[in-house]
Amino acid sequence: MMHTLAIVKRTSLKLAFLVWLALSMSAPQGLAAQPSGATPNRAPLQPNAFNLLPLTSVKPTGWLLRQLRIQANGLSGHLDEFWPDVGPNSGWLGGTGESWERGPYFLDGLVPLAYLTGDERLIAKAKKWVDWTLEHPQPNGWIGPTRNTDWWPNYVMLKVLMQYQEATGDPRVIPLMQKYFAYQAQQLDARPLKEWAIFRWHDEVLSILWLYNRTGDKSLLELARRMHAQGHDWEAQFADFRFQGKIDNSQANLSTHGVNNAMAMKAAPVWWLITGAQKDRESLYQMLKDLDQFHGQPFGLFGADEHYAGRDPSQGTELCAVVEAMFSLETDISIFGDSALGDRLERIAYNALPGTLTADMWAHQYDQQANQVLCSFANHRWTTNGPDSNLYGLEPNFGCCTANMHQGWPKFVANLWMGTPDHGLAAVVYGPSEVSTLVAEGTPVTIQEKTDYPFRETVTLSVNPGQPVKFPLVLRIPAWAAGAAVAVNGTTLEGVRAGEFFRVEREWKSGDGVELRFPMRVVNSNWYNNSIAVERGPLVFSLKMGESWHKIKQTGPASDWEIYPTTPWNYALAIDKDNLAKSFEVTETPLGDQPFSAEGAPLEIKVKARRLPEWQIVDDSAGPLPISPVKSKQPVETISLVPYGSTKLRITAFPYTLN
């Protein structure tokens, strides 16, 4: 009898899911569908290590939800109200205004932000744009403004449509994409890829493979191969990498462009899905190795103030490169399942992203600097960018980042969790969240993740399946977390190793709890001219400086700001490299509403330091970084370090003295 009841219960669950699926496909447009399971790759594609969950499967909670609400109340939620490039006259709304990339860029962040926060105001805004594209295709299949003849902006709009379809189940999306790709296949020889489209081919291939996995149309795989054939060979570029320092104007081209490289961090993994070739797997790691070695910056990305800029921490990195690198790494983790990619993603997301935005997210920089002691209208030794590149404002230097920055936080949230090929769940990066999806036997499950990570060491998971069910729970153990521990219902498990995924497979019941502890020790890493950066867990720490903000421009509700230092910055750390535990004193303070602000930083590290009077400002930036170890006769002082993302003026790569 019990066996019969179990069969009936499982059958009822599956029937309920099939009913929901049928209803969601015909649900009123614009209404969010309930989350479903992941869609795995179809043969002959290589299987993903982890399968991406549909948008809205993962929702932010805790401080991450507050962060997305800050974003919704800032530029992301209001940009279309006063910035003409995404205003009502946009070509992507049928107007005569900007008709290239800025509308799609804006939506690529607005759509996930709207549906992850459930903000009805933002959902209505996003739906207006998406509806126009869905309702105004050309008879031949072309989408978007007729004034645009470039394939590239459509790459971005296709990503928008994918997210929208997953969030809403709108039945118009897949037929529109089918017709568009059929048109492109007919036209690609006569209208080959050009300029930006050549270097970003992999972003459209993602959309092609997404559609293939839902339709099984193998002509799509041939289109993907043709896109690759017309695209830039990123693997060849990094097999013989020639750009081993800051380049000049004569060397700058689209292959050295920072944002193109950030997007290309997914090129080899995406191509591997089609080929399965080992060389395509290895190419990503060669790319990351070269970028780290010759252009690496302490906040987790490479120096490229438009083009490769070397390792000097006074050079810049573009905000577009930050958000595109994050999206690339989210894609790469799903394909390769490498825990080191999760470490890298968290380093960028929890440092570089908030460090280049104001705490209220009403202003951003075009270029951020690891050592940023002055934000002013000046050259700052950029190679090609303008003098306003490190101002905080609406549209410093160029408006691409104004349109494109919005995807950073929402897509990060959406990819905290992924599905496993054997119908389980994987925590690939950490942050307060709730995931709801289907696991083994079509059983619905919700896992609540309560944590103040990355500011604190513990993560607590509450597992709540619809009925007892066996499925794997796969947990990323960061490489820095030596001594990490995992406990289930109070029992500590064996075999947890830093830098790996830890698999827990058991029958889960409602109310089961998992506690993770990641010991966060203060360490230092080596950078340009033998400088050091101070780290704790995924966070990088920077000098806490006094800041004087000066408004220089007002555009509607948005302002442009210069920032001047009011306290010294030219310090060398006076540390004992053989006994770091005695060099740093960590203080935790309550986690407030804006942890990425000078006054709201929930962590502070005290360290001894000495001034270096000879280290001065040059070209409105910190002058050449002294080679460490250095000597100083100045008295020892105690200085404060706070998380990089909580600073706007900072020193991050410090010289050090042993005296």
C-alpha positions in Angstrom: 0.0 0.0 0.0 2.8 2.4 0.9 4.6 1.6 -2.4 1.3 2.3 -4.3 0.8 5.6 -2.5 4.4 6.7 -3.3 3.8 6.0 -7.0 0.5 8.0 -6.9 2.2 10.9 -5.2 5.1 11.0 -7.7 2.6 10.7 -10.6 0.6 13.6 -9.2 3.7 15.8 -8.9 4.6 15.1 -12.5 1.1 15.7 -13.7 1.0 19.0 -11.8 4.2 20.0 -13.4 3.0 19.2 -16.9 -0.2 21.2 -16.2 1.8 24.1 -15.0 4.0 23.9 -18.1 1.1 24.0 -20.4 -0.5 26.9 -18.6 2.8 28.8 -18.5 3.2 28.6 -22.3 -0.2 30.3 -22.7 0.0 32.6 -19.7 -0.8 36.3 -20.3 2.2 38.0 -21.6 4.2 39.9 -19.0 3.2 37.7 -16.1 6.1 35.9 -14.5 6.0 32.1 -14.9 6.9 29.9 -12.0 10.5 28.6 -12.2 11.1 25.2 -13.8 14.1 22.9 -14.1 17.2 23.6 -16.2 17.3 22.8 -19.9 20.3 20.5 -20.6 22.3 20.5 -23.8 21.1 18.4 -26.7 23.4 16.0 -28.5 25.7 16.5 -30.3 26.6 19.4 -28.0 28.9 18.6 -25.1 27.1 18.5 -21.8 27.5 21.4 -19.5 29.1 20.7 -16.1 26.2 22.7 -14.6 23.0 23.7 -16.3 21.8 27.3 -16.1 18.5 27.7 -14.3 15.7 29.8 -15.9 15.6 33.5 -14.9 13.7 33.9 -11.6 14.7 30.5 -10.3 17.1 32.3 -8.0 15.9 35.3 -6.1 18.0 37.7 -4.0 17.4 38.0 -0.3 19.2 39.9 2.5 21.8 42.4 1.6 21.8 41.3 -2.1 18.1 42.2 -2.4 18.8 45.5 -0.8 21.6 46.0 -3.4 19.2 45.3 -6.3 16.7 47.7 -4.8 19.3 50.4 -4.6 20.0 49.7 -8.3 16.3 49.9 -9.1 16.1 53.2 -7.4 19.2 54.6 -9.1 20.2 55.0 -12.7 19.0 51.6 -13.8 15.4 52.3 -12.8 15.2 55.9 -14.1 17.7 56.2 -17.0 15.0 56.0 -19.7 13.2 59.0 -18.1 15.9 61.6 -18.9 18.7 60.0 -21.0 17.7 60.4 -24.7 19.7 57.3 -25.9 17.3 55.0 -24.1 14.3 57.5 -24.1 10.9 57.2 -25.8 12.4 58.2 -29.2 14.8 55.2 -29.2 14.9 53.2 -32.4 14.2 50.1 -30.3 10.8 51.7 -29.5 10.0 52.6 -33.1 11.4 56.1 -32.8 14.1 58.0 -34.8 16.7 58.1 -32.0 19.6 55.9 -31.2 19.2 52.6 -33.0 22.3 50.7 -32.4 23.5 49.0 -29.1 22.3 51.2 -26.3 18.6 50.1 -26.1 19.6 46.4 -26.1 22.4 47.0 -23.6 19.9 48.8 -21.2 17.4 45.9 -21.5 20.1 43.3 -20.9 20.2 44.5 -17.3 16.7 46.0 -16.9 14.9 42.7 -17.7 16.7 40.6 -15.0 16.6 43.4 -12.5 12.8 43.8 -13.0 11.9 40.2 -12.7 14.4 39.4 -9.9 13.1 42.2 -7.7 9.4 41.7 -8.8 9.3 45.5 -9.3 6.1 46.1 -11.3 7.2 49.5 -12.4 10.4 48.1 -13.9 8.5 45.1 -15.4 6.2 47.4 -17.2 9.2 49.4 -18.5 11.0 46.3 -19.7 7.9 44.8 -21.3 7.3 47.9 -23.4 10.7 47.5 -25.0 10.4 43.7 -25.5 6.9 44.0 -26.9 8.1 46.4 -29.5 10.7 44.0 -30.8 8.3 41.0 -30.7 5.5 42.9 -32.4 7.6 44.6 -35.2 9.8 42.0 -36.9 10.3 42.5 -40.6 8.6 40.0 -42.9 12.0 38.6 -43.8 12.8 37.9 -40.1 15.0 40.9 -39.3 14.4 42.4 -35.8 14.9 45.8 -34.4 15.1 49.2 -36.0 15.2 49.2 -39.8 17.9 51.9 -39.6 20.3 49.4 -38.1 22.0 47.0 -40.5 24.6 45.7 -38.1 24.3 42.2 -36.7 26.0 43.2 -33.4 23.2 45.0 -31.6 20.9 42.1 -32.3 23.3 39.8 -30.4 22.4 41.7 -27.3 18.7 41.8 -28.0 18.7 38.0 -28.5 20.1 37.7 -25.0 17.4 39.9 -23.7 14.7 37.8 -25.4 16.1 34.6 -23.9 15.9 36.0 -20.4 12.4 37.4 -20.9 11.2 34.1 -22.3 12.5 32.2 -19.3 11.0 34.7 -16.8 7.6 34.9 -18.5 7.1 31.9 -20.8 6.0 34.2 -23.6 5.3 32.0 -26.6 6.2 34.6 -29.1 10.0 34.5 -28.4 11.0 31.2 -29.8 9.2 31.5 -33.2 10.7 35.0 -33.6 14.2 33.7 -32.9 13.7 30.8 -35.3 12.7 33.2 -38.2 15.6 35.6 -37.4 18.2 32.9 -37.5 16.8 31.5 -40.7 17.1 34.9 -42.2 20.6 35.3 -40.9 21.7 32.0 -42.4 20.4 33.1 -45.8 22.2 36.5 -45.6 25.5 35.8 -43.8 27.6 35.3 -46.9 26.3 38.4 -48.6 26.3 40.4 -45.3 29.2 39.0 -43.3 30.1 40.0 -39.8 31.9 43.3 -39.5 33.7 45.3 -36.9 32.4 44.6 -33.4 30.3 41.6 -34.5 33.5 39.9 -35.7 35.0 40.0 -32.2 31.8 39.2 -30.3 30.6 36.2 -32.3 30.4 33.9 -29.3 27.7 36.1 -27.7 25.3 35.2 -30.5 26.4 31.6 -30.6 25.1 31.4 -27.0 21.7 32.4 -28.2 21.8 30.0 -31.1 22.7 27.1 -28.8 19.9 28.2 -26.4 17.4 27.9 -29.2 18.8 24.6 -30.4 18.4 23.1 -27.0 14.7 24.0 -27.2 13.9 23.1 -30.8 16.5 20.5 -31.9 16.9 22.3 -35.2 20.4 21.2 -36.4 20.6 23.9 -39.0 21.3 26.2 -36.0 24.5 24.3 -35.3 25.7 25.0 -38.9 24.9 28.7 -38.4 27.0 28.6 -35.2 29.9 27.2 -37.2 29.6 29.9 -39.8 29.6 32.6 -37.1 32.8 31.1 -35.7 34.4 31.0 -39.1 33.7 34.7 -39.7 34.7 35.7 -36.2 38.0 36.6 -34.6 40.2 33.7 -33.6 40.7 34.4 -29.9 42.4 31.1 -29.3 45.1 31.9 -31.8 45.6 35.4 -30.2 46.4 33.8 -26.9 48.4 30.9 -28.2 50.9 33.5 -29.2 50.2 36.5 -27.0 52.2 39.6 -28.2 50.7 42.3 -26.0 52.8 42.1 -22.9 52.5 45.6 -21.6 50.7 48.9 -22.0 50.1 49.4 -25.7 50.2 52.7 -27.5 47.8 54.2 -30.1 49.7 52.5 -33.0 49.0 49.0 -31.5 45.4 49.6 -30.5 42.8 47.6 -32.4 39.6 45.7 -31.7 41.6 42.6 -30.6 43.3 44.7 -27.9 40.0 46.3 -26.8 39.3 45.6 -23.1 35.6 44.9 -23.4 36.1 42.7 -26.4 38.5 40.6 -24.4 36.1 40.4 -21.4 33.4 39.1 -23.7 35.9 36.7 -25.3 36.5 35.1 -21.9 33.6 32.8 -22.9 34.7 32.3 -26.6 36.7 29.1 -26.2 34.2 27.4 -23.7 31.3 28.2 -26.0 33.1 26.8 -29.0 34.1 23.7 -27.0 30.4 22.8 -26.6 30.4 22.3 -30.4 33.8 20.7 -30.9 34.6 18.8 -27.6 38.3 19.5 -28.4 40.7 19.6 -25.5 42.6 22.5 -27.0 39.4 24.6 -26.8 39.1 23.8 -23.0 42.8 24.7 -22.5 42.5 28.0 -24.4 40.4 29.7 -21.7 43.1 29.0 -19.2 45.9 30.3 -21.4 43.9 33.5 -22.0 43.4 34.0 -18.2 47.1 33.2 -17.6 48.3 35.8 -20.1 45.9 38.5 -19.0 46.8 37.9 -15.3 50.6 37.9 -16.0 50.8 40.9 -18.2 47.7 43.0 -17.3 46.4 41.7 -14.0 44.9 44.1 -11.4 44.3 43.3 -7.7 40.5 43.6 -8.1 40.3 40.5 -10.2 40.4 41.8 -13.8 42.9 43.1 -16.2 44.1 46.7 -16.9 42.5 48.0 -20.1 41.5 51.7 -20.1 40.0 51.0 -23.5 42.9 48.9 -24.6 45.5 46.7 -22.8 47.1 48.9 -20.2 49.5 46.7 -18.3 49.8 46.0 -14.5 50.4 49.5 -13.2 47.6 50.0 -10.6 47.2 53.7 -11.8 46.0 52.5 -15.2 42.3 51.9 -15.6 39.7 49.2 -16.3 36.4 50.0 -18.0 33.1 49.3 -16.3 31.8 47.5 -19.5 34.7 45.1 -19.1 33.7 44.4 -15.5 30.1 43.4 -16.2 31.0 41.5 -19.4 33.8 39.6 -17.7 31.3 38.6 -15.0 28.8 37.3 -17.6 31.6 35.4 -19.4 32.7 33.7 -16.1 29.1 32.8 -15.2 28.9 31.1 -18.6 32.3 29.5 -18.2 31.4 28.0 -14.8 28.3 26.4 -16.2 30.3 24.8 -19.0 33.4 23.7 -17.3 32.4 23.5 -13.7 35.7 24.7 -12.4 35.6 26.1 -8.8 38.5 28.5 -9.6 36.2 30.3 -12.0 33.8 30.9 -9.2 36.7 32.4 -7.1 37.5 34.7 -9.9 33.9 35.7 -10.4 33.4 36.6 -6.8 36.6 38.7 -6.7 35.3 40.8 -9.6 31.7 41.0 -8.4 32.5 41.9 -4.8 35.3 44.3 -5.6 35.6 45.7 -9.1 31.8 46.1 -9.6 30.9 48.1 -6.5 34.2 50.0 -6.6 33.3 51.7 -9.9 29.7 52.7 -8.8 28.5 55.2 -6.2 26.8 53.6 -3.2 23.4 54.9 -4.4 24.1 53.7 -7.9 23.3 57.1 -9.4 26.8 57.5 -10.9 29.5 55.4 -12.3 33.0 55.6 -13.7 34.1 54.7 -17.2 37.6 53.7 -15.8 38.4 52.6 -12.3 41.9 52.5 -10.9 43.2 50.1 -8.2 45.3 53.0 -6.9 42.9 55.9 -7.3 43.9 58.9 -5.3 42.1 61.6 -7.3 39.0 61.6 -9.6 39.3 64.7 -11.7 39.0 66.1 -15.2 42.5 65.2 -16.4 44.4 62.8 -18.6 45.4 60.3 -15.9 47.9 58.7 -18.3 45.1 56.9 -20.3 46.2 55.6 -23.6 43.1 56.5 -25.6 40.4 57.6 -23.2 39.3 61.2 -22.4 40.0 63.3 -19.3 36.7 62.6 -17.7 37.1 58.8 -17.7 37.4 58.4 -13.9 34.8 60.9 -12.9 31.7 59.5 -11.2 28.8 60.6 -13.3 26.1 59.9 -15.9 28.1 59.5 -19.1 31.8 59.9 -18.4 34.0 59.6 -21.5 31.5 57.5 -23.5 27.9 56.3 -23.0 28.3 52.6 -23.6 28.9 51.9 -19.8 25.8 54.1 -19.0 23.7 51.7 -21.1 25.6 48.4 -20.3 26.4 48.5 -16.6 23.0 47.3 -15.4 23.6 43.6 -16.1 26.3 43.2 -13.4 24.4 42.6 -10.2 21.2 41.0 -11.6 23.0 38.3 -13.7 25.3 37.6 -10.8 22.3 36.9 -8.6 20.6 34.8 -11.3 23.7 32.5 -11.5 24.4 32.0 -7.8 22.8 28.5 -8.2 22.9 26.1 -11.2 21.5 22.7 -11.9 23.6 19.5 -12.0 23.3 17.1 -14.9 22.0 14.4 -12.5 19.0 16.6 -11.4 20.6 18.2 -8.4 21.7 21.7 -7.4 25.1 23.5 -7.3 26.0 26.5 -5.2 28.6 28.0 -7.6 29.0 31.4 -5.9 27.7 32.6 -2.6 25.3 35.4 -1.5 22.0 35.6 0.3 19.3 34.1 -1.9 16.5 31.6 -2.4 16.5 29.1 -5.2 13.3 27.3 -6.3 13.4 24.7 -9.0 12.7 21.0 -9.9 15.2 18.3 -8.9 15.1 14.5 -9.2 11.7 12.9 -10.2 10.4 16.4 -11.0 10.2 17.2 -7.3 10.0 20.9 -6.5 12.5 22.2 -4.0 13.4 25.5 -2.4 16.7 26.3 -0.7 17.1 29.4 1.4 20.6 30.7 1.6 21.1 32.9 4.7 24.4 34.7 4.9 26.3 37.9 5.1 29.0 36.5 2.8 31.4 37.9 1.6 31.7 40.0 4.7 31.2 37.0 7.1 32.4 33.4 7.1 29.2 31.4 7.5 26.6 30.3 5.0 23.4 28.5 6.2 21.2 26.6 3.8 17.7 25.4 4.6 16.5 22.7 2.2 12.8 22.3 1.6 11.7 19.7 -1.0 8.0 19.1 -1.8 8.5 15.6 -0.5 11.5 13.6 0.7 13.8 13.1 -2.4 17.3 12.1 -3.1 19.4 14.5 -5.1 23.0 15.8 -5.1 23.8 19.2 -3.5 27.2 20.4 -4.9 29.0 23.2 -3.0 31.9 25.2 -4.2 34.7 25.4 -1.6 36.8 28.5 -2.3 40.5 28.0 -2.9 41.4 30.5 -0.1 39.2 28.7 2.4 41.7 26.3 4.0 40.0 24.5 6.9 36.5 24.9 5.4 33.8 22.8 7.0 30.4 21.5 5.9 27.8 20.2 8.3 24.4 18.6 7.6 21.9 18.8 10.4 24.7 19.4 12.8 27.0 16.6 11.7 30.3 17.7 10.2 31.2 15.9 6.9 34.6 14.6 5.9 36.5 15.2 2.7 36.0 19.0 2.3 38.9 20.4 0.3 39.6 24.0 -0.6 39.5 24.8 -4.3 37.0 22.0 -5.2 33.3 21.3 -5.4 32.0 19.2 -2.5 29.2 16.8 -3.2 26.5 15.9 -0.7 24.1 13.2 -2.0 21.4 12.1 0.3 17.6 12.0 0.7 16.6 15.5 1.7 13.6 16.2 3.8 11.9 19.5 4.5 13.8 21.4 7.2 17.2 19.8 6.6 20.0 22.3 7.2 23.5 22.7 5.8 26.0 25.0 7.4 29.2 26.0 5.6 32.1 27.8 7.3 34.8 29.4 5.2 37.7 30.6 7.4 38.6 34.1 6.2 42.3 34.8 7.0 44.0 38.0 6.2 46.7 37.3 3.5 48.6 39.3 1.0 49.2 38.8 -2.8 52.0 40.2 -5.0 51.5 42.7 -7.7 53.2 45.3 -9.8 56.7 46.3 -8.7 56.5 43.7 -5.9 53.7 45.6 -4.3 51.2 43.8 -2.1 47.4 43.7 -1.8 45.6 42.8 1.4 42.8 40.2 1.1 40.3 38.4 3.3 38.2 35.8 1.7 36.9 37.1 -1.7 37.4 40.7 -0.6 40.4 43.0 -1.4 41.1 45.8 1.0 42.1 49.4 0.3 43.2 52.4 2.2 40.3 54.3 3.7 40.8 57.9 2.6 39.0 61.1 3.3 37.0 62.2 0.3 35.8 65.7 -0.8 33.1 65.5 -3.5 32.6 68.4 -5.9 29.6 68.5 -8.3 30.7 69.7 -11.8 27.6 68.9 -13.8 23.9 68.2 -13.4 21.8 66.2 -16.0 18.3 65.7 -14.8 18.5 63.9 -11.5 22.0 62.6 -12.2 25.3 64.4 -11.3 28.9 64.3 -12.4 31.5 64.4 -9.6 35.1 65.1 -9.0 36.6 63.6 -5.8 39.6 65.0 -4.0 41.6 63.4 -1.1 41.5 65.1 2.3 43.9 62.6 4.0 47.3 61.2 3.1 47.5 58.3 0.7 51.3 57.7 0.1 51.8 54.9 2.6 54.0 51.8 2.6 52.7 49.0 4.8 55.0 48.1 7.7 54.4 44.4 8.0 56.0 41.3 9.2 55.8 39.0 6.2 56.7 36.0 8.3 54.0 36.6 10.8 51.0 38.2 9.0 48.6 37.3 11.8 50.3 39.9 14.0 50.3 42.6 11.3 46.6 42.9 10.8 43.8 43.6 13.2 40.3 42.8 11.8 37.1 44.5 13.2 33.6 43.5 12.1 30.9 46.1 12.3 27.1 45.7 11.6 26.1 45.1 8.0 24.1 48.1 7.0 21.9 49.1 4.0 24.9 50.2 1.9 27.9 48.0 2.7 29.7 49.3 -0.4 30.1 52.8 1.0 32.8 54.5 3.1 30.5 54.9 6.1 28.8 51.6 5.7 31.8 49.3 5.3 31.1 46.2 7.6 34.8 45.3 7.9 37.9 47.3 8.8 41.5 46.1 9.0 44.1 48.1 11.1 47.7 47.9 9.9 51.0 49.7 10.6 52.4 51.9 7.8 54.9 54.6 7.1 54.6 57.6 4.8 56.6 57.8 1.6 57.0 61.6 1.0 58.7 61.0 -2.4 55.7 59.2 -3.7 53.6 62.0 -5.2 50.8 62.6 -7.6 51.8 62.7 -11.3 49.3 63.4 -14.1 46.5 63.4 -11.5 47.2 59.8 -10.6 49.5 58.2 -8.0 53.0 58.5 -9.4 55.1 55.5 -10.4 54.8 52.8 -7.7 58.0 52.4 -5.7 59.6 49.0 -6.0 59.3 47.1 -2.7 60.7 46.6 -0.2 61.2 50.3 0.4 62.8 52.4 3.2 61.1 55.2 5.1 62.3 57.3 8.0 58.8 58.5 8.7 57.1 57.5 12.0 54.9 54.4 12.1 51.2 55.1 11.9 48.1 52.9 12.2 46.0 53.1 9.1 42.6 51.7 8.2 41.7 49.4 5.3 38.2 48.7 4.2 36.7 46.6 1.4 37.7 47.8 -2.1 34.1 48.2 -3.1 33.4 50.5 -0.2 36.0 53.1 -1.4 36.1 55.6 -4.2 39.5 57.0 -3.5 42.0 54.3 -2.5 45.4 52.7 -2.5 45.1 48.9 -3.1 48.6 47.9 -4.4 50.8 49.0 -1.5 54.6 49.2 -1.4 55.9 47.7 1.8 58.7 48.3 4.2 60.3 45.8 6.5 61.7 48.4 8.9 
